[in-house]
Every structure is written in C-alpha cells, then in structure tokens.
Amino acid sequence: MSWDPASGITFGQYMRLKGVQVRPAGWTWQTRDQVLEDSPTRRTVRDQVGNDVTERTDDKGGYHRDVAINLRS
C-alpha cells in the first residue's frame, strides 16, 4: 500500500506507521557495562549509572576492587 494524499494522513504519519518496530523481549533502555581498560592485571568498567569499577590483581595473586562513585547534584 502506498501513501495516498486523499487518505487524510500526512506523509510523515504514513512513514511512522509503516516503520513501526517492536522491541525484542528482554530489551531495556539501559546500556551494558562499558569496558574502559582491559589488561592482564587491571580491568576498568563503567556501569549503567556512570560509576567506574576497577578490578585488579597484585603480583601475589591478591584481588582488589576499587569503585569510583559518580555523585550527581
């Protein structure tokens, strides 16, 4: 079906109706965690809120997690 000027809707409305997309199940507006730095001993990830989480291992095999919390005013 093509757009007809006598149909009573504008071309823009026709295109919006034609391009309706259904979001897949489980879809959210949140983004996935973004990896900022990745190396064998250090990994920095920015989560959905904007906090930076750094996971690191030292030379003795210890595991550390540092979190830089992004405070919004």
SEMARTI-539053 format. One record per residue (C-alpha): residue number from 1; x, y, z; residue in one letter. Coordinates in Angstrom, 1 decimal. Example, Ala and Ser with C-alpha at 12.3 -4.5 7.8 and 13.67 -1.06 7.14 Angstrom:
<sites>
{site 1,{12.3,-4.5,7.8},'a'}
{site 2,{13.7,-1.1,7.1},'s'}
</sites>
This chain:
<sites>
{site 1,{0.0,0.0,0.0},'m'}
{site 2,{1.4,3.4,-1.0},'s'}
{site 3,{0.7,6.7,0.5},'w'}
{site 4,{-2.4,8.5,-0.9},'d'}
{site 5,{-2.8,12.2,-0.3},'p'}
{site 6,{-6.6,11.7,-0.1},'a'}
{site 7,{-6.2,9.3,2.8},'s'}
{site 8,{-6.4,12.0,5.4},'g'}
{site 9,{-3.0,11.5,7.0},'i'}
{site 10,{0.3,13.2,6.2},'t'}
{site 11,{3.2,11.5,4.5},'f'}
{site 12,{5.2,11.7,7.8},'g'}
{site 13,{2.4,10.0,9.7},'q'}
{site 14,{2.3,7.3,7.0},'y'}
{site 15,{6.0,6.7,7.2},'m'}
{site 16,{5.8,6.5,11.1},'r'}
{site 17,{3.0,3.9,10.8},'l'}
{site 18,{4.9,2.0,8.2},'k'}
{site 19,{8.1,1.8,10.2},'g'}
{site 20,{6.7,0.6,13.5},'v'}
{site 21,{9.2,-1.6,15.2},'q'}
{site 22,{8.5,-3.9,18.1},'v'}
{site 23,{11.3,-4.2,20.7},'r'}
{site 24,{12.5,-7.7,21.4},'p'}
{site 25,{11.7,-9.5,24.7},'a'}
{site 26,{14.0,-8.5,27.5},'g'}
{site 27,{15.0,-5.2,25.9},'w'}
{site 28,{15.6,-2.3,28.2},'t'}
{site 29,{16.8,1.3,27.9},'w'}
{site 30,{19.9,0.5,30.0},'q'}
{site 31,{23.2,0.1,28.3},'t'}
{site 32,{25.6,-2.7,29.1},'r'}
{site 33,{28.7,-2.1,31.2},'d'}
{site 34,{31.4,-0.4,29.1},'q'}
{site 35,{35.0,-1.7,29.4},'v'}
{site 36,{37.3,1.3,29.6},'l'}
{site 37,{40.6,-0.5,30.2},'e'}
{site 38,{41.4,-4.2,29.9},'d'}
{site 39,{44.8,-5.7,30.7},'s'}
{site 40,{46.0,-9.0,32.4},'p'}
{site 41,{46.3,-7.3,35.8},'t'}
{site 42,{43.7,-4.5,35.6},'r'}
{site 43,{40.2,-4.1,34.2},'r'}
{site 44,{38.1,-0.9,34.5},'t'}
{site 45,{34.4,-1.0,33.7},'v'}
{site 46,{31.8,1.9,33.7},'r'}
{site 47,{28.4,0.7,34.8},'d'}
{site 48,{25.0,1.9,33.7},'q'}
{site 49,{25.0,4.7,36.4},'v'}
{site 50,{28.4,6.0,35.4},'g'}
{site 51,{30.4,4.6,38.3},'n'}
{site 52,{33.9,3.3,37.4},'d'}
{site 53,{34.8,-0.1,38.8},'v'}
{site 54,{38.4,-1.1,38.7},'t'}
{site 55,{39.3,-4.8,39.4},'e'}
{site 56,{43.0,-5.5,39.8},'r'}
{site 57,{45.3,-8.3,40.9},'t'}
{site 58,{48.6,-7.7,42.5},'d'}
{site 59,{51.8,-9.8,42.0},'d'}
{site 60,{51.0,-12.0,45.0},'k'}
{site 61,{47.7,-13.1,43.5},'g'}
{site 62,{45.5,-10.8,45.6},'g'}
{site 63,{42.3,-9.5,44.2},'y'}
{site 64,{41.2,-5.9,44.7},'h'}
{site 65,{38.1,-3.9,43.6},'r'}
{site 66,{38.0,-0.1,43.6},'d'}
{site 67,{34.9,1.8,42.9},'v'}
{site 68,{34.7,5.5,41.9},'a'}
{site 69,{31.2,6.5,42.6},'i'}
{site 70,{29.7,9.3,40.4},'n'}
{site 71,{27.7,11.6,42.6},'l'}
{site 72,{25.2,13.8,40.8},'r'}
{site 73,{24.0,17.0,42.3},'s'}
</sites>
